[in-house]
């Protein structure tokens, strides 16, 4: 899906995105077994969902957030900072795009 999209990398997260032609952005999460056991993966996934809901993203993109191995040991604030940094670098933050 994201073969023709763009990617942004961070030590905790990978961000792949491309325009989808819709009026809203869609976000998917990939948290593989390298991150940890099922409990750890679900914890990381829940945190990423909460961060996504709290972050205003530019509409019209399909975004895939991939958790890296270090994400299992990261605190919520660290994950949030990594998410916002990736979104900013990809010009996906609504506040940044308005400028």
Buried (B, 14 or more C-beta within 10 A) or exposed (E): EBEEBBBBEBEBBBBBBBEBEEEEBEBEBEBEEEBBEEEBBEBBBEBBEEBBEEBEBBBBBBBBBBBBEBBBEBEEEBBBBBBBBBBBBBEBBEEBEEE
